[in-house]
Amino acid sequence: MATAAVLGGPAAHWVESFQKAREEGSGSGTWRGRWRRRSVISFGSKNRTIGVAAKNQQITHANNTVSNFKRFHGRAFNDPFIQKEKENLSYDLVPLKNGGVGIKVMYMGEEHLFSVEQITAMLLTKLKETAENSLKKPVTDCVISVLGTAFDPFLGGKNFDEKLVEHFCAEFKTKYKLDAKSKIRALLRLYQECEKLKKLMSSNSTDLPLNIECFMNDKDVSGKMNRSQFEELCAELLQKIEVPLYSLLEQTHLKVEDVSAVEIVGGATRIPAVKERIAKFFGKDISTTLNADEAVARGCALQCAILSPAFKVREFSVTDAVPFPISLIWNHDSEDTEGVHEVFSRNHAAPFSKVLTFLRRGPFELEAFYSDPQGVPYPEAKIGRFVVQNVSAQKDGEKSRVKVKVRVNTHGIFTISTASMVEKVPTEENEMSSEADMECLNQRPPENPDTDKNVQQDNSEAGTQPQVQTDAQQTSQSPPSPELTSEENKIPDADKANEKKVDQPPEAKKPKIKVVNVELPIEANLVWQLGKDLLNMYIETEGKMIMQDKLEKERNDAKNAVEEYVYEFRDKLCGPYEKFICEQDHQNFLRLLTETEDWLYEEGEDQAKQAYVDKLEELMKIGTPVKVRFQEAEERPKMFEELGQRLQHYAKIAADFRNKDEKYNHIDESEMKKVEKSVNEVMEWMNNVMNAQAKKSLDQDPVVRAQEIKTKIKELNNTCEPVVTQPKPKIESPKLERTPNGPNIDKKEEDLEDKNNFGAEPPHQNGECYPNEKNSVNMDLD
C-alpha cells in the first residue's frame, strides 16, 4: 500500500470524492506532507502556480490567486460565514448550481468557475507531485488529519491576525484618511505585515513598529503595537480558549488532576497569552518539546507507516473517534409516526459497523443526521437519505425482516453499506442443507425490550450475543436473525417423541423452512456529495489542466534556456572564450546575442516552445565550436602530458631490457620488440600532431582532440602493459622426503648416509621393542 500524509481540516465531505479521483492512479511510495493554512493557488493566462511560488503572486495577481479556502468546505453560498468571509477575499465567490460555493478566476484567457473541492484537489495533487519528485516513487494513498474531539474552528492564528488588521485599518483611516478595505492589494499587504508583527510580539514585549511603503495613493503608513496592547485587543479570543478545554475533559470523562502532562502544538500556541491560559487551566507547566509546525504531519507520517506494509513500527493502539453523534430517522410502516435512533454516540470508536433489523412490507427510507446540530461547526446537520429498495412482504403476508448495516468507515464517513431481506422458503427434507438446519437452530434470540419494536440493534446489551463486526476483522459471533415464529423454528424434542403412545396415529410432517438472505439495492443521496457525472467531469478537467501545466512548463523551460545561454555566452565572450573566436565572429556573435535578448522581452515574450528551441539552435551553431575550442585547449595539454608519461615509462623498461636488467630478463625478446615498436609509433604520432597543433591559432579548430589522445593512451597500454607486467617464472626448490621417525631429510644427504653406514645394523622398524637397550621406551601394552 502506498501511503502519504497531509494535514487537513474538519470537513470530510470532499475526502471521498478526492479518494475516488485518486484511484485512477497506481503505484507505491510513502509521502508525508503538510496542509498549510496559507495554501495558495494562482491562475495565469497559461498555467497554474501552486504553493510558495503562488504565494509570491498573491499581491501582484490578487484577483486570480486563491487562498484561505479550506473553511468553505461543506457550506452553502448563502451561509452567513461565507458572506462575511467574502468581503475580505481578493477573488470572487459565486454560487454554484447546487447552492455550494464557487470560485471564479481567469484561466487561459477565459473565465472559469471552480468548486472548493476542485481547488482542494489541485492543492493535494501538487503535494502528491512534490512528494513523488522527492521520493522518486509514485504515491497513491494519503493520511489526512481531521481535527476532532474538542476544537473551535474560529479560534486560530488567522483570527488573531484579523484583530490586528481591524485595528490598523481603523488607525490608518483616522490618521491618513486611507480606507485599506477599499483596495484588496493594500489589504493583503496589511495582512502580511500584521502576521509578521504578531510573530515578533511573541518574543518581544516592547513597542514594535509596523511600516508599509507606498501603501495606498503613494503614501507610506506606519504604526506600532506591543504585547500588552495586543492581548487587550484579543481579549475576546483569549477568553474562548477554555471552552474547548472544558469540552475535552467532559468528553473524555477526565478531571484536571487526571492529566499528567500537557503538550501544545500549532502556530498560535507560540503566543504567550495562549500558553498562559492553557497552563493556568491545567494548573501545571506546559511542554513544547515537539515542533509546533510539524507535529501533526509527523503523526500523519506515523499513521502512514502503520498502514503501509513496507514499514515495521512499534505496536500502537490508535483508535479514531466519531466526533459528532449520528442518528437515523424513519417512518413506521403504514404509520405517520417517525422512529429515531442514535446509532453512533459522540466519540464512538471508528471504523465501526452496526446491523439494524426492520420489519417492512415495502421499500423504506432512512435519513441520517447529526444528533447535536449545535455542536457541529457547520450549519447543515443532515448527512443524507438512503432508500432501501426491492423490499416485499413474505408469501404469507407477514412483514419481512430487513437487515441494514450502518457504518462509519476508516475515513470517518457515515454510510449504509449493505441491506438484505430475510426470506423463508419451504423446502423438501432431502434438500435441506446442514447449514440451513444450523441456521434455524440458532435463530431464536430474545427480543430486546430497550429498542423499538421495529428496530433491533445487533449489539444490544440485553443479554443477546455481541453482533457487531469491526473493520479490524475482530469479528464476533455471527448475528442471529430476528426471532422467527415458533413453528418455523421448532426444535424436535427427543424425550417427548419417546413418550408418544404406540397406538397414536402419526402426525403429518410439517415442511421445513430454509432461510435465505437476499441482497437489496440502496439508493444513497448524500448532502454535498458530488454526482458521478460531475465527478468524472472534474477528473477530466483536472487532467487537461495538468497537461496544460506540463506543456507550459516545457515552454518556459525552453524560453529560460535561451535566456541563460545569452547571459552565459555574453559574459564568457568577454572572458575565457575571447581568445577562441576571431574578432569578426566575436562582434557578430555579440550582436546576435543582444538581438536575441531584445527579442525575448518583446516579440518573443509569449512564443511557442518550438520558437525558443529554434533560437537556441541558431545560437549554438556559433557558440558550440567556440566552447569546444576552449574545452579542448584545457584538456589537450593534460592528455599529452599523460601520454608522454606512459611513453617514457615503456621506453625505460625497453632500455632496461637491453641492458640485461634481471627484472625483465624473463621476457621474450620478440615480445619486447613489440613494445619498442608501439612506443616509437605513438611517439612519432604525438610529435607530428603537436607540431601541427602549434601552427594553429586558438580561434581555429584543433588538429587533434583530447578524446583521440585518450584513445591512443588506451591502445598503447593494451599493447605494452601485458608484456612488461609478465611475472617471472618460479624456480622449484629440491623436494624433501619425510622419514618414518624423523624430520625431513634431503635426498642427497640420505644417499651419503647410506654409503657411510654400509654393513651396519639395519634400522629398527616402528613398533619393535628392545628391552635390553638403555634408551628403550617403557610402554604399557593392552
C-alpha positions in Angstrom: 0.0 0.0 0.0 1.3 3.4 -0.9 0.7 6.0 1.8 1.0 9.7 2.2 0.4 12.2 5.0 -1.1 15.7 4.8 -2.7 17.9 7.4 -6.3 18.7 6.7 -9.4 20.4 8.3 -12.6 19.3 9.9 -14.6 18.9 6.6 -14.9 15.4 5.4 -17.4 15.6 2.5 -14.7 16.1 -0.1 -12.4 13.3 1.1 -14.5 10.5 -0.6 -14.6 12.5 -3.8 -10.9 13.1 -3.9 -10.3 9.4 -3.0 -12.3 8.3 -6.0 -10.4 10.7 -8.3 -7.1 9.4 -6.8 -8.0 5.8 -7.5 -7.4 6.5 -11.2 -3.6 6.3 -10.5 -1.4 3.4 -9.3 1.9 2.8 -7.7 3.6 2.8 -4.3 5.5 5.0 -2.0 5.3 7.0 1.2 4.6 10.6 1.4 4.5 12.9 4.5 3.3 16.5 3.6 1.5 19.2 5.4 -1.5 21.3 4.5 -0.5 24.8 5.5 -3.1 27.4 6.4 -1.7 29.7 3.7 -2.2 27.2 0.9 -2.3 29.3 -2.3 -3.1 28.6 -5.9 -2.5 31.3 -8.6 -4.2 31.1 -12.0 -2.5 32.6 -15.0 -3.1 33.0 -18.7 -1.1 29.9 -19.5 -1.0 27.7 -16.4 -1.5 27.4 -12.6 1.1 28.1 -9.9 0.7 26.3 -6.6 2.4 26.7 -3.3 5.3 29.0 -2.4 5.6 30.4 -5.9 1.9 31.2 -5.9 2.2 33.0 -2.6 4.7 35.4 -4.1 2.0 36.3 -6.7 -0.7 36.9 -4.0 -0.3 40.6 -4.3 0.6 41.1 -8.0 -2.2 38.7 -9.2 -4.6 39.2 -6.3 -7.8 38.6 -8.3 -6.6 35.2 -9.6 -4.9 33.9 -6.5 -7.0 31.7 -4.3 -6.1 31.2 -0.6 -7.8 30.6 2.7 -10.4 28.3 1.1 -10.3 25.4 3.5 -13.1 26.5 5.7 -15.5 26.8 2.7 -16.0 23.1 2.5 -19.4 21.8 3.4 -21.1 25.2 3.3 -23.7 26.7 1.1 -23.1 30.0 -0.6 -25.8 31.8 1.4 -24.2 30.7 4.7 -23.6 33.8 6.9 -20.0 32.7 7.4 -19.3 32.6 3.6 -20.9 36.1 3.2 -18.8 37.5 5.9 -15.6 36.0 4.6 -16.4 37.1 1.0 -15.8 40.7 2.0 -12.1 40.1 2.8 -11.2 37.9 -0.2 -9.2 39.1 -3.2 -11.0 36.6 -5.5 -14.7 36.3 -6.3 -17.1 33.8 -4.7 -20.2 32.9 -6.7 -23.0 30.4 -6.1 -22.9 27.0 -7.8 -26.0 25.3 -9.3 -26.2 23.0 -6.3 -26.1 26.0 -3.9 -22.4 25.4 -3.0 -19.5 27.8 -3.1 -17.8 28.5 -6.4 -14.6 30.4 -7.1 -14.4 32.5 -10.2 -10.9 33.1 -11.8 -9.4 33.9 -15.2 -7.5 30.9 -16.6 -6.1 30.5 -20.1 -7.6 33.9 -21.1 -11.1 32.6 -20.2 -13.4 32.9 -17.1 -13.6 29.6 -15.2 -15.7 28.6 -12.3 -14.2 26.0 -9.8 -15.8 24.4 -6.8 -13.9 24.3 -3.5 -13.5 20.5 -4.0 -11.7 21.2 -7.3 -9.4 23.8 -5.7 -8.6 21.4 -2.8 -7.8 18.6 -5.3 -5.4 20.9 -7.2 -3.5 21.5 -4.0 -3.4 17.8 -3.0 -2.3 16.9 -6.5 0.6 19.4 -6.2 1.6 18.0 -2.8 1.5 14.5 -4.3 3.6 15.6 -7.2 6.1 17.2 -4.8 6.3 14.1 -2.7 6.8 11.8 -5.7 9.6 14.0 -7.1 11.3 13.8 -3.7 10.8 10.1 -3.1 11.4 9.1 -6.7 8.4 6.8 -6.3 4.7 7.1 -7.1 2.3 7.9 -4.3 -1.3 6.5 -4.3 -2.6 7.0 -0.7 -2.6 9.7 1.9 -3.4 10.2 5.5 -5.4 13.4 6.2 -5.6 14.7 9.8 -9.1 15.8 10.7 -9.5 17.8 13.9 -11.9 16.2 16.3 -12.9 15.7 20.0 -13.0 19.4 21.0 -12.0 22.4 18.9 -13.1 25.8 17.9 -12.8 26.4 14.1 -12.9 30.2 14.7 -10.0 30.2 17.2 -6.7 30.1 15.3 -3.8 32.2 14.1 -5.8 33.8 11.3 -8.3 35.1 13.9 -5.6 36.9 15.8 -4.3 38.4 12.5 -7.8 39.7 11.8 -7.8 41.6 15.1 -4.6 43.4 14.2 -5.9 44.1 10.7 -9.1 45.7 12.0 -7.1 47.8 14.5 -4.7 49.2 11.9 -7.4 49.7 9.3 -9.2 52.0 11.8 -6.0 53.7 12.7 -4.9 54.4 9.1 -8.4 55.7 8.3 -8.2 58.2 11.1 -4.5 59.1 10.7 -4.0 59.0 7.0 -7.6 59.2 5.6 -7.0 55.9 3.8 -9.5 53.1 3.6 -7.5 49.9 3.4 -10.5 47.7 2.7 -11.3 49.6 -0.4 -8.3 48.2 -2.2 -7.7 44.5 -1.9 -4.0 44.6 -2.6 -3.4 47.1 0.2 -5.5 44.9 2.5 -3.4 41.8 1.6 -0.2 43.7 2.3 -1.6 44.7 5.7 -2.5 41.1 6.5 1.1 40.0 5.7 2.6 42.8 7.8 0.3 42.1 10.7 1.2 38.4 10.7 4.9 39.3 10.9 4.1 41.7 13.7 2.2 39.1 15.6 5.2 36.7 15.4 7.6 39.4 16.6 5.4 40.2 19.6 5.6 36.6 20.7 9.3 37.1 21.5 9.4 40.8 22.3 7.3 42.7 24.9 8.4 46.2 23.8 6.8 48.5 21.3 7.3 47.2 17.7 6.8 49.2 14.6 4.7 48.4 11.5 5.8 50.2 8.4 4.4 49.8 4.8 5.8 51.9 2.0 3.5 53.1 -0.8 0.6 51.6 1.0 -2.1 53.5 -0.9 -2.0 56.5 -3.2 1.8 56.5 -3.0 1.5 57.2 0.8 3.7 55.5 3.4 2.0 54.3 6.6 3.3 53.4 10.0 2.0 52.2 13.3 3.2 50.4 16.5 2.0 47.8 18.9 3.2 46.0 22.0 2.3 42.7 23.5 0.1 44.2 26.2 -1.9 46.1 23.7 -2.2 43.0 21.5 -3.5 40.9 24.4 -6.1 43.6 25.2 -7.1 43.7 21.6 -7.6 39.9 21.5 -9.2 39.5 25.0 -12.3 38.1 23.4 -10.4 35.4 21.6 -8.3 34.5 24.7 -11.5 34.0 26.8 -12.6 31.4 24.3 -9.6 29.2 24.9 -11.0 27.5 27.9 -14.3 26.4 26.2 -12.8 23.6 24.1 -10.6 22.5 27.1 -13.7 22.1 29.3 -15.4 20.2 26.4 -12.3 18.0 26.1 -12.4 16.9 29.8 -16.2 16.4 29.6 -16.0 14.1 26.6 -13.0 12.1 27.9 -14.6 11.8 31.4 -11.4 13.1 33.0 -10.6 15.7 35.6 -7.8 18.3 35.6 -5.9 16.4 38.2 -6.1 13.2 36.0 -3.9 14.9 33.3 -0.2 14.3 34.0 1.3 16.3 31.1 0.2 18.8 28.5 1.9 19.2 25.1 0.9 22.0 22.8 1.4 22.2 19.1 0.3 24.6 16.4 1.4 28.1 15.3 -1.0 30.0 17.5 0.4 28.2 20.6 3.5 30.4 20.3 1.5 33.4 21.6 2.5 33.9 25.3 -1.0 34.7 26.3 -2.3 31.4 24.8 0.3 29.4 26.7 -0.5 31.2 30.0 -4.3 30.4 29.6 -3.6 26.7 28.9 -1.1 26.4 31.8 -3.5 28.1 34.2 -6.4 25.9 33.2 -4.4 22.6 33.8 -2.5 24.0 36.8 0.9 22.9 35.5 3.6 23.8 33.2 3.0 23.0 29.5 5.5 21.2 27.3 6.7 22.5 23.9 9.2 19.7 23.1 7.5 18.9 19.7 7.9 21.1 16.6 4.8 23.1 16.6 4.6 23.2 12.8 5.5 19.6 12.1 3.9 17.7 15.0 0.6 16.9 13.2 2.4 16.0 10.0 4.7 13.6 11.9 1.6 12.0 13.4 0.2 11.5 9.9 3.5 10.0 8.9 3.4 7.6 11.8 -0.1 6.6 10.7 1.2 6.1 7.1 3.9 3.8 8.4 1.3 1.8 10.4 -0.9 1.4 7.4 1.9 0.6 4.9 3.3 -3.0 4.8 6.6 -1.6 3.8 7.3 -0.3 7.3 7.6 -2.1 10.6 6.7 0.1 13.6 6.1 -0.5 17.3 2.7 -1.6 18.2 0.5 1.4 18.8 -3.2 1.4 19.7 -4.7 4.2 17.7 -8.5 4.5 17.8 -10.2 7.1 15.7 -13.5 8.5 17.1 -16.7 9.8 15.6 -16.6 13.5 16.7 -20.3 14.2 16.4 -23.2 11.8 17.4 -25.1 10.4 14.4 -28.8 9.3 14.4 -31.2 7.7 12.0 -34.9 8.7 11.5 -37.5 6.7 9.6 -41.3 6.4 9.1 -43.0 3.4 10.6 -44.7 1.0 8.1 -48.2 2.2 7.4 -48.0 4.8 10.2 -47.5 8.5 10.3 -45.2 8.4 13.4 -41.4 8.6 13.0 -38.8 6.5 14.7 -35.5 8.0 15.8 -32.4 6.1 17.0 -28.8 7.3 17.7 -26.6 4.7 16.0 -23.2 6.3 16.9 -22.7 8.3 20.0 -20.1 11.1 20.4 -16.5 9.8 20.4 -17.7 6.3 19.3 -14.8 4.2 18.0 -14.3 4.2 14.3 -14.2 2.5 11.8 -17.2 0.6 13.1 -20.3 -1.2 11.8 -23.7 -2.0 13.3 -26.6 -4.0 12.0 -30.2 -2.9 12.5 -33.3 -5.0 11.7 -36.5 -3.5 10.4 -39.9 -5.1 9.8 -41.2 -3.9 6.4 -43.6 -4.9 3.6 -42.1 -2.5 1.0 -39.2 -0.1 0.3 -38.5 2.4 3.0 -36.3 5.5 3.6 -33.7 6.2 6.3 -32.3 9.7 6.9 -29.0 10.2 8.7 -28.2 13.4 10.6 -26.1 14.8 13.4 -27.9 14.4 16.7 -26.5 17.6 18.1 -26.6 20.3 15.4 -25.4 23.0 17.8 -22.1 21.0 18.3 -21.4 20.7 14.6 -19.3 23.5 13.2 -21.4 23.7 10.1 -25.0 24.8 9.7 -26.0 21.7 7.8 -26.9 18.8 10.2 -28.2 16.4 7.6 -25.9 13.7 6.3 -28.0 12.1 3.6 -31.0 10.0 2.7 -30.9 6.2 2.0 -33.7 4.3 0.2 -33.7 0.5 0.7 -35.3 -0.8 -2.4 -36.9 -4.1 -3.6 -38.4 -4.9 -0.2 -41.6 -7.1 -0.3 -43.8 -8.9 2.2 -43.4 -12.6 2.8 -45.6 -15.1 0.9 -47.9 -15.4 3.9 -48.4 -11.7 4.0 -46.2 -11.1 7.1 -43.6 -8.3 7.2 -40.1 -9.1 6.0 -37.2 -8.7 8.3 -34.6 -6.3 6.6 -31.1 -6.2 8.0 -29.4 -2.8 7.4 -25.7 -2.4 8.0 -24.7 1.1 9.0 -21.1 2.0 9.1 -18.5 4.8 9.8 -15.6 3.9 7.6 -11.9 4.5 8.1 -12.3 8.0 6.5 -14.9 8.9 9.1 -17.7 8.9 6.5 -21.1 7.6 7.5 -22.9 5.3 5.1 -25.4 2.5 4.9 -23.2 -0.1 3.3 -25.5 -3.1 2.8 -29.1 -4.2 3.2 -30.6 -7.7 3.0 -34.0 -9.2 3.3 -34.6 -12.5 5.1 -36.8 -14.8 3.1 -38.4 -18.1 4.4 -38.5 -20.7 1.7 -40.2 -24.1 2.2 -38.1 -27.0 1.1 -38.1 -30.8 0.9 -36.4 -32.7 3.7 -33.8 -34.2 1.4 -33.0 -30.8 0.0 -32.4 -29.2 3.4 -28.7 -28.5 3.8 -26.9 -28.8 7.1 -26.2 -25.1 7.0 -29.9 -24.2 6.8 -30.7 -26.6 9.8 -28.0 -25.0 11.9 -29.2 -21.5 11.0 -32.7 -22.3 12.1 -31.5 -23.8 15.3 -29.7 -20.6 16.2 -32.3 -18.1 15.2 -34.2 -17.6 18.4 -32.7 -14.7 20.4 -34.9 -13.0 22.9 -36.2 -9.7 21.7 -34.5 -6.6 23.1 -37.1 -4.6 25.1 -35.0 -1.5 25.1 -35.2 -0.9 21.3 -38.1 0.0 19.1 -40.3 -2.9 18.2 -39.5 -2.4 14.5 -35.7 -2.0 15.1 -33.3 -4.4 16.6 -29.7 -3.3 17.3 -27.4 -6.2 17.0 -25.0 -5.1 19.7 -27.8 -4.8 22.3 -26.8 -5.1 25.9 -29.9 -7.1 26.9 -28.2 -10.5 27.0 -28.0 -11.2 23.3 -24.8 -12.3 21.7 -22.4 -9.5 20.7 -23.1 -9.0 17.0 -21.0 -6.0 15.8 -18.2 -6.5 13.3 -15.4 -4.0 13.2 -13.2 -3.1 10.3 -10.2 -4.6 12.1 -11.5 -8.0 11.4 -12.2 -8.6 15.0 -15.4 -10.4 14.1 -17.7 -11.5 16.9 -20.2 -14.3 16.6 -22.3 -14.2 13.6 -25.5 -12.1 14.1 -28.6 -14.3 14.6 -31.6 -13.5 12.5 -34.6 -11.8 14.1 -37.0 -14.0 16.0 -39.0 -16.2 13.7 -42.3 -17.9 14.6 -42.2 -20.9 16.9 -43.5 -23.2 14.2 -40.7 -22.3 11.8 -38.0 -22.7 14.4 -39.5 -25.5 16.4 -36.7 -27.9 17.6 -37.6 -31.6 17.8 -37.6 -32.9 21.4 -36.4 -36.5 21.5 -37.7 -37.1 25.0 -41.2 -36.1 24.0 -41.0 -38.3 21.0 -40.3 -41.3 23.2 -43.4 -40.6 25.2 -45.8 -40.9 22.3 -48.2 -43.7 22.5 -47.8 -46.5 20.1 -51.5 -46.5 19.2 -51.4 -42.7 18.4 -51.7 -42.1 14.7 -48.6 -40.4 13.2 -48.8 -36.6 12.6 -48.3 -35.1 9.2 -44.8 -33.8 8.7 -44.5 -30.0 8.6 -42.5 -28.6 5.8 -39.0 -27.3 6.9 -38.1 -23.7 6.3 -34.9 -22.6 4.6 -33.8 -19.0 5.4 -32.3 -17.0 2.5 -30.7 -13.6 2.7 -31.5 -11.5 -0.4 -29.2 -8.5 -1.0 -31.1 -5.3 -1.6 -30.0 -2.3 -3.6 -29.6 1.0 -1.7 -30.1 4.5 -3.3 -27.9 7.0 -1.4 -28.3 10.7 -1.7 -25.7 12.4 0.5 -25.6 16.1 1.2 -22.9 17.9 -0.8 -21.9 14.6 -2.5 -20.6 15.1 -6.0 -22.6 13.2 -8.6 -20.9 10.6 -10.7 -21.1 12.6 -13.9 -19.9 15.8 -12.2 -17.0 13.9 -10.5 -16.0 12.5 -13.9 -16.1 16.0 -15.4 -13.9 17.3 -12.6 -11.4 14.5 -13.2 -11.3 15.2 -16.9 -10.9 18.9 -16.3 -8.1 18.4 -13.8 -6.4 16.0 -16.3 -6.5 18.7 -19.0 -5.2 21.3 -16.7 -2.3 19.1 -15.6 -1.4 18.5 -19.2 -1.6 22.3 -19.9 0.7 23.0 -16.9 3.2 20.4 -18.2 3.2 22.0 -21.7 3.6 25.5 -20.2 6.5 24.3 -18.0 8.2 22.9 -21.1 7.6 26.2 -22.9 9.0 28.2 -20.0 12.0 25.9 -19.7 12.8 26.4 -23.4 12.5 30.1 -23.0 14.7 30.1 -19.9 17.3 28.0 -21.7 17.6 30.7 -24.4 17.9 33.5 -21.8 20.5 31.6 -19.8 22.5 30.9 -23.0 22.5 34.5 -23.9 23.7 35.7 -20.5 26.3 32.9 -20.1 27.9 33.4 -23.5 28.0 37.1 -23.4 29.9 37.1 -20.2 32.3 34.4 -21.4 33.0 36.0 -24.7 34.5 38.9 -22.8 36.4 36.5 -20.6 37.7 32.9 -21.1 36.2 32.4 -24.6 37.6 35.7 -26.1 40.8 34.0 -27.5 38.9 31.2 -29.1 36.9 33.2 -31.6 38.2 35.6 -34.3 37.5 39.3 -34.0 34.9 39.5 -36.8 33.0 36.5 -35.5 33.3 37.9 -32.0 31.5 41.1 -32.9 28.8 39.3 -35.0 28.1 36.9 -32.2 27.8 39.6 -29.6 25.4 41.4 -31.9 23.3 38.3 -32.3 23.1 37.7 -28.5 21.9 41.2 -28.0 19.3 40.9 -30.7 18.1 37.6 -29.1 17.8 39.2 -25.7 15.7 42.1 -27.1 13.5 39.5 -29.0 12.9 37.6 -25.7 11.5 40.7 -24.0 9.5 42.0 -26.9 8.2 39.8 -29.7 9.4 36.6 -28.1 7.8 37.2 -24.8 5.0 34.7 -25.5 6.0 32.4 -28.2 5.5 28.7 -28.7 8.1 26.2 -27.4 9.5 25.4 -30.9 10.3 29.1 -31.5 12.6 29.1 -28.4 14.1 25.7 -29.5 14.9 27.1 -32.9 16.5 30.3 -31.4 18.7 28.2 -29.1 19.9 26.0 -32.0 20.8 29.1 -34.0 22.9 30.4 -31.2 24.5 27.1 -30.5 25.7 26.7 -34.1 28.1 29.6 -33.5 28.7 29.2 -29.8 29.3 25.4 -29.6 32.5 25.5 -31.7 33.9 28.3 -29.5 33.0 26.3 -26.4 34.6 23.2 -27.8 37.9 25.0 -28.7 38.1 26.3 -25.1 37.4 22.9 -23.6 39.9 21.2 -25.9 42.6 23.8 -25.1 42.0 23.0 -21.4 42.0 19.2 -21.8 44.5 18.6 -24.6 47.7 19.5 -22.7 46.7 17.2 -19.8 46.2 14.3 -22.2 49.5 15.0 -24.0 51.2 15.0 -20.6 49.7 11.7 -19.6 50.6 10.1 -23.0 54.2 11.4 -22.7 54.5 9.9 -19.2 53.3 6.5 -20.5 55.8 6.6 -23.4 58.7 7.4 -21.0 57.6 4.5 -18.8 57.6 1.9 -21.5 60.8 3.3 -23.2 62.6 3.0 -19.9 61.5 -0.6 -19.5 62.7 -1.4 -23.0 66.1 0.2 -22.3 66.4 -1.8 -19.0 65.7 -5.0 -21.0 68.5 -4.2 -23.5 70.8 -3.6 -20.5 70.1 -7.1 -19.3 68.2 -6.0 -16.2 67.3 -9.0 -14.1 63.7 -7.7 -13.6 63.0 -8.2 -17.3 65.4 -11.0 -18.4 62.4 -13.5 -18.4 60.6 -11.6 -21.2 60.9 -12.9 -24.7 62.9 -10.6 -26.9 60.2 -10.7 -29.7 57.6 -9.5 -27.2 59.8 -6.6 -26.1 60.3 -5.6 -29.7 56.5 -5.2 -30.0 56.7 -2.7 -27.1 59.6 -0.8 -28.7 57.7 -0.6 -32.0 54.5 0.6 -30.4 56.4 3.3 -28.3 58.1 4.6 -31.4 55.0 4.7 -33.5 53.0 6.6 -30.8 55.8 8.9 -30.1 56.1 9.8 -33.7 52.3 10.4 -33.9 52.4 12.6 -30.9 55.3 14.7 -32.2 53.5 15.2 -35.5 50.2 16.3 -34.1 51.8 18.6 -31.5 53.8 20.3 -34.2 50.7 20.7 -36.4 48.7 22.0 -33.4 51.4 24.5 -32.6 50.9 26.1 -36.0 47.2 26.6 -35.3 45.8 29.7 -33.6 43.3 29.3 -30.7 40.4 30.6 -32.7 40.8 27.7 -35.2 39.5 24.2 -34.8 42.1 21.9 -33.2 44.1 19.3 -35.2 43.6 16.6 -32.6 41.0 16.3 -29.9 41.5 15.2 -26.3 39.4 12.1 -27.0 41.8 11.0 -29.7 44.8 11.3 -27.4 42.9 9.3 -24.8 42.3 6.6 -27.3 46.0 6.5 -28.2 46.8 6.1 -24.5 44.4 3.2 -24.3 45.9 1.5 -27.4 49.5 1.9 -26.0 48.5 0.4 -22.7 46.7 -2.5 -24.3 49.9 -3.4 -26.3 52.6 -2.8 -23.8 51.2 -3.5 -20.4 50.6 -7.3 -20.8 54.3 -7.7 -21.9 56.0 -5.6 -19.3 54.0 -7.0 -16.4 54.7 -10.6 -17.2 55.6 -12.4 -13.9 58.9 -14.2 -13.5 58.7 -18.0 -13.7 59.0 -19.6 -10.3 62.2 -21.7 -9.5 61.3 -25.0 -7.8 63.4 -26.0 -4.8 64.6 -29.6 -4.2 61.9 -31.9 -2.9 62.2 -33.1 0.7 61.1 -36.6 1.8 59.7 -37.3 5.2 61.3 -40.3 7.1 59.1 -42.5 9.1 60.5 -41.4 12.5 62.4 -38.3 11.9 62.4 -34.9 10.2 62.6 -34.2 6.5 66.0 -35.1 5.1 67.4 -34.0 1.8 67.6 -36.9 -0.6 71.3 -36.3 -1.3 72.1 -36.3 2.4 70.2 -39.6 2.7 72.3 -41.2 0.0 75.5 -40.1 1.7 74.4 -41.6 5.0 73.6 -44.9 3.3 77.2 -45.1 2.0 78.7 -44.4 5.4 76.5 -46.9 7.1 77.1 -49.7 4.6 77.2 -53.1 6.5 75.9 -51.6 9.8 72.8 -52.9 11.6 69.6 -52.1 9.7 67.4 -49.5 11.3 64.6 -50.7 13.6 61.1 -50.7 12.3 58.4 -48.8 14.1 56.9 -50.8 16.9 59.9 -53.2 17.6 60.9 -53.3 21.2 64.4 -54.0 22.7 64.1 -54.1 26.4 67.9 -54.5 26.9 68.6 -51.2 25.3 69.2 -48.3 27.7 67.4 -45.8 25.6 64.3 -48.1 25.0 61.0 -46.6 26.0 58.8 -48.4 28.5 55.3 -48.9 27.1 52.2 -50.4 28.7 50.6 -52.7 26.2 47.0 -53.6 26.4 
